[in-house]
């Protein structure tokens, strides 16, 4: 059985075409069984209405409607927890990642790969700024992280059931799914492809969300920012020691005593800025510890369509308000 997880947020303009192309691909593959799980991440448009209509017509479609917008990575995690396939394909609803590549992923999986991840050769339809920042982010993250995360990848991938089960046992809230998959290990194989422009609608990852995702990735997979505080503190201490020695020599062995108020002001501002910056870094880590300590569920389900109670494998899934 193959499960396809599709997180959606305000994708009413494209969701019918996404369903059509996914269904066509899955029908051609002649799997023993299949399911398409649409996760509505608190959409404000008609996405959920159209998903309800699709599910009414196709019993192989499941719909998980979250109680509000929890974010893309949480929606992906919700889809994984609701999936029951021997392999799970993650794909966004915007059709930038072609569903027609799923058979190649399945073929690699059948040959022994436990994760088949898409690697983007090019990104048409995106601004030069976004391409540059995305490329730089992955390279900086690999420099900082103890885990090697493949470059130029997204969440478009096929994951074997054993890897899905491992991901569902990872309870952290600030999730970076592609990093968690890389951390898990197993047999992983790349699939290079050219990304398509968005079929319709606007990107759901503006600059603010991109920065948030980058911060989640860095603070979840690297302690280098904390080490930087020690390194810069040590360097500042050396500079301060040199300054003290210089001041003593000038004061004790020369008659030319320089007041040095400008140097003192600059030094104080520099040290104050460094301290405030690393207080912010510590705050990021402490804030994440605080969020984990509260123990709230990752998400809440408002409505669930097309599932029976036996379909939900994870004990940690919120039961929601409505199962149909």
Secondary structure as GFF3:
##gff-version 3
##sequence-region A 1 324
A	DSSP	beta_strand	2	8	.	.	.	ID=ss1
A	DSSP	alpha_helix	15	29	.	.	.	ID=ss2
A	DSSP	beta_strand	34	40	.	.	.	ID=ss3
A	DSSP	alpha_helix	47	57	.	.	.	ID=ss4
A	DSSP	beta_strand	61	66	.	.	.	ID=ss5
A	DSSP	alpha_helix	72	82	.	.	.	ID=ss6
A	DSSP	beta_strand	87	90	.	.	.	ID=ss7
A	DSSP	three_ten_helix	99	101	.	.	.	ID=ss8
A	DSSP	alpha_helix	102	110	.	.	.	ID=ss9
A	DSSP	beta_strand	115	123	.	.	.	ID=ss10
A	DSSP	alpha_helix	128	144	.	.	.	ID=ss11
A	DSSP	beta_strand	153	160	.	.	.	ID=ss12
A	DSSP	alpha_helix	161	168	.	.	.	ID=ss13
A	DSSP	alpha_helix	177	184	.	.	.	ID=ss14
A	DSSP	beta_strand	188	195	.	.	.	ID=ss15
A	DSSP	alpha_helix	207	221	.	.	.	ID=ss16
A	DSSP	alpha_helix	224	253	.	.	.	ID=ss17
A	DSSP	alpha_helix	261	294	.	.	.	ID=ss18
A	DSSP	beta_strand	301	305	.	.	.	ID=ss19
A	DSSP	three_ten_helix	309	311	.	.	.	ID=ss20
###
